[in-house]
Structures are given as structure tokens and as C-alpha cells.
Amino acid sequence: MAYSVASNSAAEPALLICFSQLRWNFVFQRPQHLMLKAAQTYRVVFWEEAVHSAVDIPRLDLQHQTEMVTVAAPVLPLGMSELDAIDAQRSLLDGLLTQMNPQSLIAWYATPMMLAFSDHLKPDLTIYDNMDELSAFLHAPRELIELENELFERADAVFTGGMSIFEAKQGRHSNIHPFPSSIDKAHFHQAREWTGAEPDDQTGISYPRIGWFGVIDERFDSNLMGQLAALKPDWQFVMIGPVVKIEPSSLPQASNIHWLGQKSYQNLPAYLASWDAAIIPFAINESTRFISPTKTPEFLAAGVPVAATPVRDIVRPYRDLGLVQIADTPQGMAEALQRAIDAHGPEALARIDDFLADKSWDKTWSDMLAVMASAKAAKASPARLKESA
């Protein structure tokens, strides 16, 4: 059924539903940062991708992360067809909205795929946070591009996760804005003066330590890492993060490569504190063409020198400002890491802090709110109301 909402009530915050392809308790990144900021203004429902399980009928599991953030996880029967899954999620969504009875609704899409079961909603505001070019990722659904085209038509405002993706899509919407990766500086600054215990699974690793954290998938350049480890057998490579969409057996194995698995966001500064440098070893391919890695400013805020492959949104601005060393071969990466380590010191940290001074998730969210307020006002203007009549 179509779900329409009235204008916002002063007595109750509006409801914002974030339709996300990433799970709340997966790697903590842009969607979680933004939704925690959103919860200062709105009630937030973080709608995850459905899971299929041995259940007889579809259900919606709700978990309260904070007083204002609820994670909604659809659980569907095994073997359910794609069309039935869409119908089931539409019904679960309608049931949740009936239960919550919002006076005002914002639909926030981190993925176009969830438009398939939510296209009947009539929210006060529709936002598309185009964080990545999902159509270029491994196993991307064939209908993603078609749904994204529809979402561009419906969206009142579009945000992009970096400058490259903004430049590629700015002609597709009249109200599109770039919001590159931001940073929780206070959290990562802890690594600079860490006084806590060394994580148990890192204590036995010798120095120098070159580290990485993030999702390990088709974007990760395994060949580069394997050859780099062979070139620098005395360097220890600490690899943190979950392995998804690729076989773990495809990753390089060596005595100086340490695959430590996924760690909590809260514990990352404890690992970073003893790294001599950080590496961002993304392969240069279609899946990385438009990414703006959040880990770049996070490594820098932690006071760890950084070397990376030439991802466009790292080259601009980080390489251009001399904050990150860039290389695209194993030998070049070894040299880039050494340059980063050698140049590290008070002057380099001062330049990093100057660059990061005006960057935070608070500012990003504040700027997004301003765009949203403007879009809502424009939508309510007499001219727009006449067009929609």
C-alpha cells in the first residue's frame, strides 16, 4: 500500500529510514557515522539487507542501538523467490511504519536496490547518499542501474561519497553535492599518545609494522601485497578486516603477513598506535574508480604515515598536498612507504592537523542538514506544489 505522511510534528522527531546495503555491526564506516549524527535530530531506523533463514514466515528483527537508532533486519524463509522477497519486505516495512506512526518521514537510500520494496512510500524527503559506485562491485545485481536511475528521478537531494563520483554524476541531478570521507578525529587521535595495553594478537609481531584495516574484497590488491612482502621480508604487514566476496585462500600467505581478522571500531587506535606506517593497497580497476576511502583521513589523524596506490580520490587531495605517498608497483610501494616513514615528524603532523582542522562528521552532517532543509523548502514551494498537483 502507498504510505503517505503529514508534515513534521513539533512534539515528535521525524522518522528517518536509512536503507543500507551495509550491516550496522559490520565495519563501522560512513553510514553508521551519519546515522548516529542523524539521531540527534530524527528517530532513525537502519534497514539492513534481508537474511534468509529456516523460518516459516517473514519477520522483522528490531534491535535498539541507542534510544534513537533502531536496526531493522528482515528475516525471510529459505528458498523464497526474489519477487516474494520484495513483497515480504514491503509488508514488513508497512507494518513497521504503522507501528511507529511517524508524523513525518525521510527516506534515505545508501543503496538503490531497496527501492524495489519501498517505491510505494511518499516521504516528505528522499535522499540518495551515493557513497560508492555499487554497480562496479563484484556480484552487483543486474537491476541496480535501473533502480538507481529511478532513484535519481525520485531524490530531492543526492550526496556523493567523494569528488570522483560527484564529477561522474553531477549532470544527473539538479541538487547533487559531494561529501567526501570525513573523520572522527578524537577517536583516532588516541593512537598518537596511546597508553593502554597492546592488543594480544599484535604483541608478538616484530617491527617495523606496516598496517591496514578495512574490508578485504575484490578491491584489495593481493598481488601487490604478496610481492611487497617478498621484497621486504623484514617488514611485518598487519592486515585487519573481514574477508568478503573473495576466497581467503586467494590472499598471499607469508611469515611476515599477519591476517588478524575483523576488529571493533573502538579498538582500532590500540592497533594503530604501534604501526610505523599504514598502507592502502587498492587495486586500480572499475571497483575502485570512484571510491573515497574513509581510512585515509583516519590513518592520518592517528599520526601514522601513509602510502597508497593511485586511487583518484587519494591522489586528490592527499598526494597533491604531500600528505600521502603514492605508488603502483611493489618496488615503488616499498620506496613510498620508506619515504612516508622518513618524512614523519612534527612538521608532517602539523600539516596533517591543518588539513583535517575543518573536517568532521559533525560538519558533514551539518552541511547535509542544510541541503535537506533547502530541498524540503523547495519541495513545499507553491510552484513545486502546483507541478505535483
Buried (B, 14 or more C-beta within 10 A) or exposed (E): EEBEBEEBEEEEBBBBBBBBBBBBEBBBBBBBBBBBBBBEBBBBBBBBBBEEEEEEEBBBEEEEBEEBBBBBBBBBBEEBEEEEBBBBBBBBBBEBBEEEEBBBBBBBBBBBBBBBBBBEBEBBBBBBBBBBBBBBBEEBBEEBEEBBEBBBEBBBBBBBBBBBBBEBBBEBBEEBBBBBBBBBBEBBBBBBEBEEEBBEBBEEBEEBBBBBBBBBBBBBBBEBBBBBBEEBEEBBBBBBBEBBEBEEEEBBEEEBBBBBEBBEBEEBBBBBBBBBBBBBBBBBEEBBBBBBBBBBBBBBBBBBBBBBBBBBBBBBBBBEEEBBBBBBEBEBBBBBBBBBBEEBEEEBBEBBBEBBEEBBBEBBBEBBBEBBEEBBEBBEEEEEEEEEE
